[in-house]
C-alpha cells in the first residue's frame, strides 16, 4: 500500500539573479541554496527557484503571484545593474498579499549604510556623521579628520565598493585614502577626493565613521533569522588594513553555530537589546524582519569589566550568502512561523 503524502502547508519561491539558461536548468537540488530548500521542505514548505532578470521580469512576477512567499537573494549592485526594477516588482507582489523577505522597504531602513547614522546612539554605535551632498562633506570632513582617521561609505553597495579609509597627513595639506577594494593607499587633495565621491550622492547619502584601530583583529559577523541568532562568522580582513604584516594575517571567514561560547555576549546583545532597539528606531515590525540578515562588528575599546565592545560596521540584508551550516534550519523556522501567522 502506497502511503499518501500530505500536501505542502505553504509554497515559496527563492529568487536570485540568472540568465535564461539558468531559469531553464536550475533546480532546488543543484542551486546554491539547496540547503535552504531542504530545510523548508522538512517543515512542509514547497519551495522552487525563481530566476530573475529584467528581460523576463513579467514571467517572474506571475511565478511569485502563485506562491505564499518569496525569499530574495539579489545584491544591491551586481554586474553594473541595480535593483530598481526588481524592487518595484517585489513591492507589487507584496501589495497583492505575497510575503516578501526582505521587503525592499525594509532593506531601505536597515540594509543601507544610513542605518549606522540612525542607530549611532545605540550600544553598537560610534561618532558617525551623515553627508547629504558633496558640499557638506567638503566642509565637515576636515574637522573630523583632525581627531583621527575616518571611514567613508556610500549608502548602498557591497563587496567594499564605495568604502574608503581617509586620514590627514601630518606634514602636508594632502590626505591619504585607501579604497577598501585595493591594498595600496593614494595621496591626493581633499577636493580631488570629494570629486571622486560625488557620484555617491546621486542615489543617496554618504556615511562617515571613525576608523577602528582594532580592525586588524578581525570582524565578527552575527547572522540573524528574524530576531534570533542563526550563527557567527569571524575572519581577519584585508580591507582598509594598510600594512603588509596585518594583511598577511587575513584569511577566510570561519563559520560557527549560535552556540559558539566566544560570542554568547554578542548573541545576548543582538537578541535581547540591539535588535529590539533597531526595530523600534527604524519602525520595523517584528514580522517584517528579514528571514536572513547579518550585522558586521569590529572590536571597539575594552570595557571596564574587561569585555570587548562591538562597533557596527554594516548590516547586510539584500543577499546574505554564504552563511553558517546551521542557518538554513533557523531561516526555515522563521519562514514557517511567519507564513503560519499570515494565514
Protein Blocks (a to p, Z undefined) as FASTA:
>chain_A
ZZdddddfbdcdddddddfklmmmpcfklmmklmmmmmmmmnopacddddddfklmmmmm
mmmmmpmbdcddddfbgghiafklmmmmmmmmmmnopacdddfklmmmmmcfklmmmmmm
pmkbccddddfbfklmmmmmmmmmmnoccddddfbdcehiaiacddddfkbcbdcdddfk
bmbdcdddfklmmmmmmmmmmnoccddddddfklmnopcddddehjacfbdcddddfehp
abfklmmmgccdddddfklmklmmmmmmmmmmmmmmmmmmnopafklpcfbdcddddddd
ddfkopacdddfbdcfklgcdddfklmmmmmmmmmmmmmmmZZ
